[in-house]
Amino acid sequence: MKILWLKSDLLFPLDKGGKLRTWHLLRYLARHHEITYLGFASPGDSENAIGLMREVAHRVESVPRSDPRKRSLEFYLHAARYLMDPLPYAIANYRSRAFTRRIDSLLRERDFDVIVSDFVLPMVNLPARVPCPVVVFTHNVEAEIWRRHAETQAGRIARYLYGVQHRRMLRFERDALRRAEGVLAVSENDRDTLTRLYPGAAREPAHVVPTGVDTEFFQPAVSAPASRSLVFTGSMDWLPNEDAMIFFCREVLPLIRAEEPETTLSIVGRAPTPPVVRLGREPGITVTGRVDDVRPHIAPASVYVVPLRIGGGTRLKIFEAMAMGKAVVSTHVGAEGLPVRGGEHVVLANSPREFAAGVVQLMRDVDRRRSLEAAARTLVVERYDWSAAAGELERALGRFAQLRRDSVREPLTAAPHPDVAASAQVVE
């Protein structure tokens, strides 16, 4: 197949769950199919990052984009500009005529069998007319993330603002899926949620491409029996991760330390926000920022914690911890969509007191901890290698590629934004 793969960014550095999932899946696809990859490039992206992507794509193209979030005044001006926009801010911020023109150019140059929108975001830049089937790869149900954001806000204004974004995302996600011949979900739970929220939006029910893990890379690392070290990994500029750590440090960790005063916590991941950085100033809490390899930080931990209250899709971080033979304590939201059983592969707890009790029990009961670690590692090794997930993706894209037809598709409701520079970088 000739596949046009659209994404909001380049894959390197591999510091986000979505990037890691795409990287592993494309590695397998690229062995048998021709992939053209188009994504935005930020000023900090290096030529080396683009070069490394040749392992997973025959052709890599990028459209330059600056991120206003890096400069606070510009960010607020930028956000105010879209206050009345019918699109959610997270989508409108990536609206780009340059990106749309680049897609048009590629479609004129090559005869693609299928277009993949990696996450729903690139759909905002899809041209009104495309000559081949479009598949949306939904790593999350985006509207559900915004709904949970709204539900966890304490203030009325914050709840209102997040509620507005939730309603806008519902409309955008529905319209985007209506344009697609196929939809891919990362779990049965997400597939069911998409069907419930957007009945009849896609031409057929979403196809599930399960989450995988590199079990050769993530090898078991047994913690010391007396370890009182906890760890969390993730992109720390993603709001659900920020919320999880603030919630954990404020409401759960004090309960754990009341029982085990020597407990420490490592928060490992790229771009920590100011509230997360402030957590690192507290005794016994380390905030690392970006690291080249998470394994040395996970290895000494007695318990891997996933206290997410907001989120969607599936958490690669849990499978990585399980592959390393770590005992995991997670909320139900954190483990959502993963084929794990509470009490057998992970410990599931939602309230601060239940979560703290689960962590303390595993720190004290080493036999129980070892049993959970062994079951977790066995599950991912036997059933969730990336090659199996890539096979599901390959079969799904092959089926949609058979749907090629000459009919003109309906345009998306919002037009690309006119103020994005038209220049683009091409790497063959």
TORKOL-4160 file (C-alpha; in steps of 0.2 Angstrom, whole numbers, padded with zeros to 4 digits, m for minus):
428
<pt num="1" X="0000" Y="0000" Z="0000"/>
<pt num="2" X="0005" Y="0018" Z="m0003"/>
<pt num="3" X="0000" Y="0027" Z="0014"/>
<pt num="4" X="m0001" Y="0046" Z="0017"/>
<pt num="5" X="0002" Y="0048" Z="0036"/>
<pt num="6" X="m0004" Y="0064" Z="0044"/>
<pt num="7" X="0002" Y="0070" Z="0061"/>
<pt num="8" X="0003" Y="0086" Z="0071"/>
<pt num="9" X="0021" Y="0084" Z="0075"/>
<pt num="10" X="0037" Y="0074" Z="0071"/>
<pt num="11" X="0040" Y="0058" Z="0081"/>
<pt num="12" X="0057" Y="0063" Z="0089"/>
<pt num="13" X="0061" Y="0064" Z="0103"/>
<pt num="14" X="0050" Y="0049" Z="0108"/>
<pt num="15" X="0044" Y="0057" Z="0123"/>
<pt num="16" X="0025" Y="0055" Z="0122"/>
<pt num="17" X="0014" Y="0040" Z="0122"/>
<pt num="18" X="0006" Y="0044" Z="0105"/>
<pt num="19" X="0023" Y="0046" Z="0097"/>
<pt num="20" X="0029" Y="0029" Z="0104"/>
<pt num="21" X="0013" Y="0020" Z="0098"/>
<pt num="22" X="0015" Y="0028" Z="0081"/>
<pt num="23" X="0034" Y="0024" Z="0080"/>
<pt num="24" X="0032" Y="0006" Z="0084"/>
<pt num="25" X="0017" Y="0003" Z="0072"/>
<pt num="26" X="0026" Y="0012" Z="0058"/>
<pt num="27" X="0041" Y="0002" Z="0060"/>
<pt num="28" X="0032" Y="m0014" Z="0056"/>
<pt num="29" X="0021" Y="m0006" Z="0042"/>
<pt num="30" X="0037" Y="0002" Z="0033"/>
<pt num="31" X="0044" Y="m0016" Z="0030"/>
<pt num="32" X="0030" Y="m0020" Z="0018"/>
<pt num="33" X="0022" Y="m0003" Z="0013"/>
<pt num="34" X="0027" Y="0014" Z="0006"/>
<pt num="35" X="0024" Y="0028" Z="0019"/>
<pt num="36" X="0024" Y="0046" Z="0016"/>
<pt num="37" X="0024" Y="0056" Z="0033"/>
<pt num="38" X="0018" Y="0074" Z="0035"/>
<pt num="39" X="0019" Y="0083" Z="0051"/>
<pt num="40" X="0022" Y="0100" Z="0059"/>
<pt num="41" X="0040" Y="0105" Z="0063"/>
<pt num="42" X="0043" Y="0116" Z="0078"/>
<pt num="43" X="0058" Y="0127" Z="0079"/>
<pt num="44" X="0067" Y="0116" Z="0091"/>
<pt num="45" X="0066" Y="0100" Z="0080"/>
<pt num="46" X="0083" Y="0095" Z="0073"/>
<pt num="47" X="0088" Y="0089" Z="0056"/>
<pt num="48" X="0093" Y="0073" Z="0065"/>
<pt num="49" X="0075" Y="0070" Z="0071"/>
<pt num="50" X="0069" Y="0071" Z="0053"/>
<pt num="51" X="0083" Y="0059" Z="0048"/>
<pt num="52" X="0079" Y="0046" Z="0061"/>
<pt num="53" X="0061" Y="0045" Z="0054"/>
<pt num="54" X="0067" Y="0038" Z="0038"/>
<pt num="55" X="0067" Y="0021" Z="0047"/>
<pt num="56" X="0048" Y="0022" Z="0048"/>
<pt num="57" X="0044" Y="0032" Z="0032"/>
<pt num="58" X="0050" Y="0032" Z="0014"/>
<pt num="59" X="0047" Y="0051" Z="0013"/>
<pt num="60" X="0046" Y="0064" Z="0027"/>
<pt num="61" X="0039" Y="0081" Z="0025"/>
<pt num="62" X="0036" Y="0095" Z="0037"/>
<pt num="63" X="0027" Y="0111" Z="0038"/>
<pt num="64" X="0035" Y="0124" Z="0050"/>
<pt num="65" X="0025" Y="0129" Z="0065"/>
<pt num="66" X="0029" Y="0140" Z="0080"/>
<pt num="67" X="0021" Y="0137" Z="0097"/>
<pt num="68" X="0014" Y="0152" Z="0106"/>
<pt num="69" X="0013" Y="0143" Z="0122"/>
<pt num="70" X="0032" Y="0146" Z="0124"/>
<pt num="71" X="0029" Y="0164" Z="0126"/>
<pt num="72" X="0016" Y="0168" Z="0139"/>
<pt num="73" X="0010" Y="0185" Z="0132"/>
<pt num="74" X="0008" Y="0178" Z="0114"/>
<pt num="75" X="m0001" Y="0163" Z="0121"/>
<pt num="76" X="m0014" Y="0173" Z="0129"/>
<pt num="77" X="m0016" Y="0184" Z="0114"/>
<pt num="78" X="m0017" Y="0169" Z="0103"/>
<pt num="79" X="m0030" Y="0160" Z="0115"/>
<pt num="80" X="m0041" Y="0176" Z="0115"/>
<pt num="81" X="m0041" Y="0176" Z="0096"/>
<pt num="82" X="m0050" Y="0159" Z="0096"/>
<pt num="83" X="m0062" Y="0163" Z="0111"/>
<pt num="84" X="m0076" Y="0164" Z="0099"/>
<pt num="85" X="m0070" Y="0151" Z="0086"/>
<pt num="86" X="m0082" Y="0137" Z="0084"/>
<pt num="87" X="m0068" Y="0125" Z="0084"/>
<pt num="88" X="m0060" Y="0119" Z="0101"/>
<pt num="89" X="m0044" Y="0129" Z="0104"/>
<pt num="90" X="m0033" Y="0113" Z="0104"/>
<pt num="91" X="m0039" Y="0110" Z="0086"/>
<pt num="92" X="m0039" Y="0129" Z="0080"/>
<pt num="93" X="m0022" Y="0131" Z="0086"/>
<pt num="94" X="m0016" Y="0119" Z="0072"/>
<pt num="95" X="m0027" Y="0125" Z="0058"/>
<pt num="96" X="m0015" Y="0129" Z="0043"/>
<pt num="97" X="m0017" Y="0133" Z="0025"/>
<pt num="98" X="0001" Y="0128" Z="0022"/>
<pt num="99" X="m0003" Y="0110" Z="0029"/>
<pt num="100" X="m0018" Y="0109" Z="0018"/>
<pt num="101" X="m0008" Y="0114" Z="0003"/>
<pt num="102" X="0005" Y="0102" Z="0006"/>
<pt num="103" X="m0007" Y="0088" Z="0007"/>
<pt num="104" X="m0015" Y="0094" Z="m0010"/>
<pt num="105" X="0002" Y="0094" Z="m0017"/>
<pt num="106" X="0006" Y="0076" Z="m0011"/>
<pt num="107" X="m0011" Y="0070" Z="m0018"/>
<pt num="108" X="m0007" Y="0077" Z="m0035"/>
<pt num="109" X="0011" Y="0069" Z="m0035"/>
<pt num="110" X="0007" Y="0052" Z="m0029"/>
<pt num="111" X="m0007" Y="0039" Z="m0030"/>
<pt num="112" X="m0011" Y="0035" Z="m0012"/>
<pt num="113" X="m0021" Y="0020" Z="m0007"/>
<pt num="114" X="m0026" Y="0027" Z="0010"/>
<pt num="115" X="m0024" Y="0043" Z="0021"/>
<pt num="116" X="m0022" Y="0041" Z="0040"/>
<pt num="117" X="m0025" Y="0055" Z="0051"/>
<pt num="118" X="m0015" Y="0051" Z="0067"/>
<pt num="119" X="m0026" Y="0058" Z="0081"/>
<pt num="120" X="m0041" Y="0067" Z="0075"/>
<pt num="121" X="m0032" Y="0084" Z="0075"/>
<pt num="122" X="m0025" Y="0083" Z="0057"/>
<pt num="123" X="m0043" Y="0082" Z="0050"/>
<pt num="124" X="m0044" Y="0101" Z="0052"/>
<pt num="125" X="m0032" Y="0103" Z="0038"/>
<pt num="126" X="m0039" Y="0089" Z="0026"/>
<pt num="127" X="m0043" Y="0096" Z="0009"/>
<pt num="128" X="m0061" Y="0096" Z="0004"/>
<pt num="129" X="m0058" Y="0084" Z="m0010"/>
<pt num="130" X="m0047" Y="0069" Z="m0008"/>
<pt num="131" X="m0046" Y="0054" Z="m0020"/>
<pt num="132" X="m0044" Y="0040" Z="m0008"/>
<pt num="133" X="m0051" Y="0033" Z="0008"/>
<pt num="134" X="m0047" Y="0042" Z="0025"/>
<pt num="135" X="m0045" Y="0033" Z="0041"/>
<pt num="136" X="m0044" Y="0042" Z="0058"/>
<pt num="137" X="m0033" Y="0034" Z="0071"/>
<pt num="138" X="m0040" Y="0039" Z="0087"/>
<pt num="139" X="m0028" Y="0037" Z="0101"/>
<pt num="140" X="m0041" Y="0045" Z="0113"/>
<pt num="141" X="m0059" Y="0050" Z="0113"/>
<pt num="142" X="m0054" Y="0068" Z="0114"/>
<pt num="143" X="m0071" Y="0075" Z="0119"/>
<pt num="144" X="m0071" Y="0063" Z="0134"/>
<pt num="145" X="m0054" Y="0071" Z="0140"/>
<pt num="146" X="m0062" Y="0088" Z="0140"/>
<pt num="147" X="m0078" Y="0082" Z="0149"/>
<pt num="148" X="m0067" Y="0075" Z="0163"/>
<pt num="149" X="m0057" Y="0091" Z="0164"/>
<pt num="150" X="m0073" Y="0100" Z="0166"/>
<pt num="151" X="m0079" Y="0088" Z="0180"/>
<pt num="152" X="m0063" Y="0089" Z="0190"/>
<pt num="153" X="m0063" Y="0109" Z="0191"/>
<pt num="154" X="m0067" Y="0116" Z="0207"/>
<pt num="155" X="m0071" Y="0134" Z="0201"/>
<pt num="156" X="m0087" Y="0138" Z="0192"/>
<pt num="157" X="m0077" Y="0149" Z="0178"/>
<pt num="158" X="m0065" Y="0135" Z="0175"/>
<pt num="159" X="m0079" Y="0122" Z="0174"/>
<pt num="160" X="m0088" Y="0133" Z="0162"/>
<pt num="161" X="m0073" Y="0136" Z="0151"/>
<pt num="162" X="m0068" Y="0118" Z="0150"/>
<pt num="163" X="m0087" Y="0114" Z="0147"/>
<pt num="164" X="m0086" Y="0125" Z="0131"/>
<pt num="165" X="m0071" Y="0116" Z="0125"/>
<pt num="166" X="m0079" Y="0099" Z="0128"/>
<pt num="167" X="m0095" Y="0104" Z="0118"/>
<pt num="168" X="m0084" Y="0111" Z="0104"/>
<pt num="169" X="m0073" Y="0095" Z="0103"/>
<pt num="170" X="m0089" Y="0085" Z="0102"/>
<pt num="171" X="m0094" Y="0094" Z="0087"/>
<pt num="172" X="m0077" Y="0094" Z="0079"/>
<pt num="173" X="m0074" Y="0075" Z="0083"/>
<pt num="174" X="m0091" Y="0071" Z="0076"/>
<pt num="175" X="m0089" Y="0080" Z="0060"/>
<pt num="176" X="m0071" Y="0073" Z="0057"/>
<pt num="177" X="m0077" Y="0055" Z="0059"/>
<pt num="178" X="m0091" Y="0059" Z="0047"/>
<pt num="179" X="m0078" Y="0062" Z="0034"/>
<pt num="180" X="m0069" Y="0046" Z="0036"/>
<pt num="181" X="m0071" Y="0029" Z="0028"/>
<pt num="182" X="m0063" Y="0021" Z="0044"/>
<pt num="183" X="m0060" Y="0024" Z="0062"/>
<pt num="184" X="m0047" Y="0015" Z="0072"/>
<pt num="185" X="m0048" Y="0015" Z="0091"/>
<pt num="186" X="m0035" Y="0009" Z="0104"/>
<pt num="187" X="m0046" Y="m0001" Z="0115"/>
<pt num="188" X="m0064" Y="m0009" Z="0115"/>
<pt num="189" X="m0069" Y="0004" Z="0128"/>
<pt num="190" X="m0064" Y="0018" Z="0116"/>
<pt num="191" X="m0073" Y="0010" Z="0102"/>
<pt num="192" X="m0089" Y="0008" Z="0112"/>
<pt num="193" X="m0088" Y="0027" Z="0118"/>
<pt num="194" X="m0086" Y="0032" Z="0100"/>
<pt num="195" X="m0101" Y="0022" Z="0095"/>
<pt num="196" X="m0111" Y="0030" Z="0109"/>
<pt num="197" X="m0106" Y="0048" Z="0106"/>
<pt num="198" X="m0106" Y="0048" Z="0087"/>
<pt num="199" X="m0119" Y="0034" Z="0081"/>
<pt num="200" X="m0117" Y="0032" Z="0063"/>
<pt num="201" X="m0104" Y="0045" Z="0061"/>
<pt num="202" X="m0091" Y="0033" Z="0053"/>
<pt num="203" X="m0096" Y="0021" Z="0039"/>
<pt num="204" X="m0093" Y="0006" Z="0050"/>
<pt num="205" X="m0089" Y="0003" Z="0069"/>
<pt num="206" X="m0071" Y="0007" Z="0074"/>
<pt num="207" X="m0058" Y="m0006" Z="0072"/>
<pt num="208" X="m0048" Y="m0009" Z="0088"/>
<pt num="209" X="m0029" Y="m0008" Z="0086"/>
<pt num="210" X="m0023" Y="m0014" Z="0103"/>
<pt num="211" X="m0009" Y="m0006" Z="0113"/>
<pt num="212" X="0008" Y="m0015" Z="0113"/>
<pt num="213" X="0025" Y="m0014" Z="0122"/>
<pt num="214" X="0043" Y="m0018" Z="0118"/>
<pt num="215" X="0046" Y="m0032" Z="0130"/>
<pt num="216" X="0064" Y="m0034" Z="0124"/>
<pt num="217" X="0068" Y="m0016" Z="0128"/>
<pt num="218" X="0058" Y="m0015" Z="0145"/>
<pt num="219" X="0066" Y="m0030" Z="0154"/>
<pt num="220" X="0062" Y="m0034" Z="0172"/>
<pt num="221" X="0070" Y="m0024" Z="0186"/>
<pt num="222" X="0067" Y="m0031" Z="0204"/>
<pt num="223" X="0066" Y="m0017" Z="0217"/>
<pt num="224" X="0074" Y="m0020" Z="0234"/>
<pt num="225" X="0062" Y="m0028" Z="0247"/>
<pt num="226" X="0063" Y="m0012" Z="0258"/>
<pt num="227" X="0061" Y="0000" Z="0244"/>
<pt num="228" X="0049" Y="0015" Z="0248"/>
<pt num="229" X="0052" Y="0023" Z="0231"/>
<pt num="230" X="0037" Y="0027" Z="0220"/>
<pt num="231" X="0038" Y="0033" Z="0202"/>
<pt num="232" X="0027" Y="0041" Z="0189"/>
<pt num="233" X="0032" Y="0044" Z="0171"/>
<pt num="234" X="0023" Y="0054" Z="0157"/>
<pt num="235" X="0023" Y="0070" Z="0147"/>
<pt num="236" X="0022" Y="0083" Z="0161"/>
<pt num="237" X="0015" Y="0096" Z="0150"/>
<pt num="238" X="m0001" Y="0086" Z="0147"/>
<pt num="239" X="m0014" Y="0092" Z="0158"/>
<pt num="240" X="m0021" Y="0075" Z="0164"/>
<pt num="241" X="m0003" Y="0070" Z="0170"/>
<pt num="242" X="m0001" Y="0087" Z="0178"/>
<pt num="243" X="m0018" Y="0085" Z="0187"/>
<pt num="244" X="m0013" Y="0067" Z="0192"/>
<pt num="245" X="0003" Y="0073" Z="0201"/>
<pt num="246" X="m0005" Y="0087" Z="0209"/>
<pt num="247" X="m0019" Y="0076" Z="0216"/>
<pt num="248" X="m0007" Y="0063" Z="0221"/>
<pt num="249" X="0005" Y="0074" Z="0230"/>
<pt num="250" X="m0009" Y="0084" Z="0239"/>
<pt num="251" X="m0021" Y="0071" Z="0243"/>
<pt num="252" X="m0013" Y="0053" Z="0242"/>
<pt num="253" X="0005" Y="0055" Z="0247"/>
<pt num="254" X="0002" Y="0063" Z="0264"/>
<pt num="255" X="m0008" Y="0047" Z="0268"/>
<pt num="256" X="0005" Y="0036" Z="0262"/>
<pt num="257" X="0019" Y="0045" Z="0272"/>
<pt num="258" X="0008" Y="0044" Z="0288"/>
<pt num="259" X="0011" Y="0025" Z="0287"/>
<pt num="260" X="0028" Y="0025" Z="0278"/>
<pt num="261" X="0037" Y="0042" Z="0282"/>
<pt num="262" X="0052" Y="0037" Z="0271"/>
<pt num="263" X="0042" Y="0036" Z="0255"/>
<pt num="264" X="0049" Y="0046" Z="0240"/>
<pt num="265" X="0042" Y="0050" Z="0223"/>
<pt num="266" X="0050" Y="0052" Z="0206"/>
<pt num="267" X="0040" Y="0062" Z="0193"/>
<pt num="268" X="0049" Y="0058" Z="0177"/>
<pt num="269" X="0045" Y="0066" Z="0160"/>
<pt num="270" X="0047" Y="0080" Z="0148"/>
<pt num="271" X="0042" Y="0098" Z="0150"/>
<pt num="272" X="0035" Y="0099" Z="0168"/>
<pt num="273" X="0023" Y="0114" Z="0170"/>
<pt num="274" X="0027" Y="0127" Z="0183"/>
<pt num="275" X="0015" Y="0118" Z="0196"/>
<pt num="276" X="0024" Y="0102" Z="0193"/>
<pt num="277" X="0041" Y="0110" Z="0195"/>
<pt num="278" X="0035" Y="0117" Z="0212"/>
<pt num="279" X="0031" Y="0099" Z="0218"/>
<pt num="280" X="0049" Y="0095" Z="0215"/>
<pt num="281" X="0054" Y="0108" Z="0228"/>
<pt num="282" X="0045" Y="0098" Z="0242"/>
<pt num="283" X="0055" Y="0085" Z="0252"/>
<pt num="284" X="0056" Y="0068" Z="0245"/>
<pt num="285" X="0049" Y="0073" Z="0228"/>
<pt num="286" X="0060" Y="0073" Z="0212"/>
<pt num="287" X="0055" Y="0081" Z="0196"/>
<pt num="288" X="0067" Y="0075" Z="0183"/>
<pt num="289" X="0061" Y="0084" Z="0167"/>
<pt num="290" X="0065" Y="0075" Z="0150"/>
<pt num="291" X="0076" Y="0060" Z="0152"/>
<pt num="292" X="0084" Y="0050" Z="0138"/>
<pt num="293" X="0079" Y="0033" Z="0146"/>
<pt num="294" X="0065" Y="0030" Z="0158"/>
<pt num="295" X="0071" Y="0013" Z="0163"/>
<pt num="296" X="0084" Y="0018" Z="0176"/>
<pt num="297" X="0071" Y="0029" Z="0185"/>
<pt num="298" X="0058" Y="0015" Z="0185"/>
<pt num="299" X="0070" Y="0001" Z="0190"/>
<pt num="300" X="0072" Y="0005" Z="0209"/>
<pt num="301" X="0053" Y="0009" Z="0212"/>
<pt num="302" X="0043" Y="m0003" Z="0223"/>
<pt num="303" X="0027" Y="0004" Z="0216"/>
<pt num="304" X="0023" Y="0012" Z="0199"/>
<pt num="305" X="0008" Y="0025" Z="0202"/>
<pt num="306" X="m0005" Y="0030" Z="0189"/>
<pt num="307" X="m0017" Y="0042" Z="0199"/>
<pt num="308" X="m0025" Y="0049" Z="0183"/>
<pt num="309" X="m0043" Y="0057" Z="0185"/>
<pt num="310" X="m0043" Y="0063" Z="0167"/>
<pt num="311" X="m0039" Y="0054" Z="0151"/>
<pt num="312" X="m0044" Y="0043" Z="0137"/>
<pt num="313" X="m0036" Y="0030" Z="0126"/>
<pt num="314" X="m0024" Y="0018" Z="0134"/>
<pt num="315" X="m0008" Y="0022" Z="0144"/>
<pt num="316" X="0007" Y="0015" Z="0137"/>
<pt num="317" X="0016" Y="0019" Z="0153"/>
<pt num="318" X="0007" Y="0005" Z="0162"/>
<pt num="319" X="0012" Y="m0008" Z="0150"/>
<pt num="320" X="0030" Y="m0002" Z="0151"/>
<pt num="321" X="0030" Y="m0003" Z="0170"/>
<pt num="322" X="0022" Y="m0021" Z="0168"/>
<pt num="323" X="0035" Y="m0026" Z="0156"/>
<pt num="324" X="0048" Y="m0021" Z="0169"/>
<pt num="325" X="0040" Y="m0032" Z="0182"/>
<pt num="326" X="0033" Y="m0017" Z="0192"/>
<pt num="327" X="0018" Y="m0017" Z="0204"/>
<pt num="328" X="0006" Y="m0004" Z="0197"/>
<pt num="329" X="m0007" Y="0005" Z="0207"/>
<pt num="330" X="m0019" Y="0015" Z="0196"/>
<pt num="331" X="m0036" Y="0023" Z="0196"/>
<pt num="332" X="m0049" Y="0015" Z="0185"/>
<pt num="333" X="m0047" Y="0030" Z="0173"/>
<pt num="334" X="m0028" Y="0027" Z="0172"/>
<pt num="335" X="m0030" Y="0009" Z="0167"/>
<pt num="336" X="m0045" Y="0012" Z="0156"/>
<pt num="337" X="m0045" Y="0002" Z="0140"/>
<pt num="338" X="m0031" Y="m0010" Z="0145"/>
<pt num="339" X="m0034" Y="m0029" Z="0147"/>
<pt num="340" X="m0029" Y="m0030" Z="0165"/>
<pt num="341" X="m0038" Y="m0037" Z="0180"/>
<pt num="342" X="m0038" Y="m0028" Z="0196"/>
<pt num="343" X="m0030" Y="m0038" Z="0210"/>
<pt num="344" X="m0021" Y="m0050" Z="0197"/>
<pt num="345" X="m0011" Y="m0038" Z="0186"/>
<pt num="346" X="m0013" Y="m0021" Z="0194"/>
<pt num="347" X="m0021" Y="m0014" Z="0210"/>
<pt num="348" X="m0036" Y="m0002" Z="0206"/>
<pt num="349" X="m0041" Y="0012" Z="0217"/>
<pt num="350" X="m0049" Y="0029" Z="0215"/>
<pt num="351" X="m0051" Y="0038" Z="0232"/>
<pt num="352" X="m0036" Y="0045" Z="0240"/>
<pt num="353" X="m0038" Y="0033" Z="0255"/>
<pt num="354" X="m0040" Y="0018" Z="0244"/>
<pt num="355" X="m0025" Y="0022" Z="0233"/>
<pt num="356" X="m0014" Y="0026" Z="0248"/>
<pt num="357" X="m0019" Y="0009" Z="0256"/>
<pt num="358" X="m0015" Y="0000" Z="0240"/>
<pt num="359" X="0002" Y="0007" Z="0239"/>
<pt num="360" X="0006" Y="0004" Z="0257"/>
<pt num="361" X="0001" Y="m0014" Z="0256"/>
<pt num="362" X="0012" Y="m0017" Z="0242"/>
<pt num="363" X="0027" Y="m0009" Z="0250"/>
<pt num="364" X="0025" Y="m0019" Z="0266"/>
<pt num="365" X="0019" Y="m0036" Z="0258"/>
<pt num="366" X="0034" Y="m0041" Z="0247"/>
<pt num="367" X="0027" Y="m0058" Z="0243"/>
<pt num="368" X="0011" Y="m0050" Z="0236"/>
<pt num="369" X="0021" Y="m0037" Z="0227"/>
<pt num="370" X="0031" Y="m0050" Z="0218"/>
<pt num="371" X="0016" Y="m0060" Z="0213"/>
<pt num="372" X="0008" Y="m0045" Z="0205"/>
<pt num="373" X="0025" Y="m0041" Z="0196"/>
<pt num="374" X="0026" Y="m0058" Z="0189"/>
<pt num="375" X="0008" Y="m0059" Z="0183"/>
<pt num="376" X="0010" Y="m0041" Z="0175"/>
<pt num="377" X="0026" Y="m0046" Z="0165"/>
<pt num="378" X="0019" Y="m0063" Z="0160"/>
<pt num="379" X="0003" Y="m0054" Z="0153"/>
<pt num="380" X="0012" Y="m0042" Z="0142"/>
<pt num="381" X="0025" Y="m0054" Z="0135"/>
<pt num="382" X="0013" Y="m0067" Z="0130"/>
<pt num="383" X="m0001" Y="m0056" Z="0122"/>
<pt num="384" X="0005" Y="m0038" Z="0119"/>
<pt num="385" X="0020" Y="m0037" Z="0109"/>
<pt num="386" X="0019" Y="m0023" Z="0096"/>
<pt num="387" X="0020" Y="m0035" Z="0081"/>
<pt num="388" X="0002" Y="m0041" Z="0085"/>
<pt num="389" X="m0004" Y="m0023" Z="0086"/>
<pt num="390" X="0004" Y="m0019" Z="0070"/>
<pt num="391" X="m0004" Y="m0034" Z="0061"/>
<pt num="392" X="m0021" Y="m0027" Z="0066"/>
<pt num="393" X="m0017" Y="m0010" Z="0059"/>
<pt num="394" X="m0011" Y="m0018" Z="0043"/>
<pt num="395" X="m0026" Y="m0028" Z="0041"/>
<pt num="396" X="m0038" Y="m0013" Z="0044"/>
<pt num="397" X="m0029" Y="m0002" Z="0032"/>
<pt num="398" X="m0029" Y="m0015" Z="0019"/>
<pt num="399" X="m0048" Y="m0017" Z="0020"/>
<pt num="400" X="m0051" Y="0002" Z="0019"/>
<pt num="401" X="m0039" Y="0004" Z="0005"/>
<pt num="402" X="m0050" Y="m0008" Z="m0005"/>
<pt num="403" X="m0064" Y="0006" Z="m0004"/>
<pt num="404" X="m0055" Y="0018" Z="m0016"/>
<pt num="405" X="m0068" Y="0027" Z="m0026"/>
<pt num="406" X="m0069" Y="0043" Z="m0036"/>
<pt num="407" X="m0083" Y="0052" Z="m0026"/>
<pt num="408" X="m0080" Y="0069" Z="m0019"/>
<pt num="409" X="m0081" Y="0070" Z="0000"/>
<pt num="410" X="m0090" Y="0083" Z="0010"/>
<pt num="411" X="m0079" Y="0097" Z="0017"/>
<pt num="412" X="m0075" Y="0099" Z="0035"/>
<pt num="413" X="m0085" Y="0113" Z="0043"/>
<pt num="414" X="m0071" Y="0124" Z="0047"/>
<pt num="415" X="m0059" Y="0131" Z="0034"/>
<pt num="416" X="m0040" Y="0132" Z="0037"/>
<pt num="417" X="m0033" Y="0147" Z="0045"/>
<pt num="418" X="m0027" Y="0160" Z="0033"/>
<pt num="419" X="m0012" Y="0167" Z="0043"/>
<pt num="420" X="0000" Y="0152" Z="0043"/>
<pt num="421" X="0016" Y="0154" Z="0032"/>
<pt num="422" X="0015" Y="0144" Z="0016"/>
<pt num="423" X="0033" Y="0138" Z="0017"/>
<pt num="424" X="0037" Y="0119" Z="0019"/>
<pt num="425" X="0052" Y="0109" Z="0021"/>
<pt num="426" X="0053" Y="0093" Z="0011"/>
<pt num="427" X="0065" Y="0078" Z="0015"/>
<pt num="428" X="0066" Y="0064" Z="0003"/>
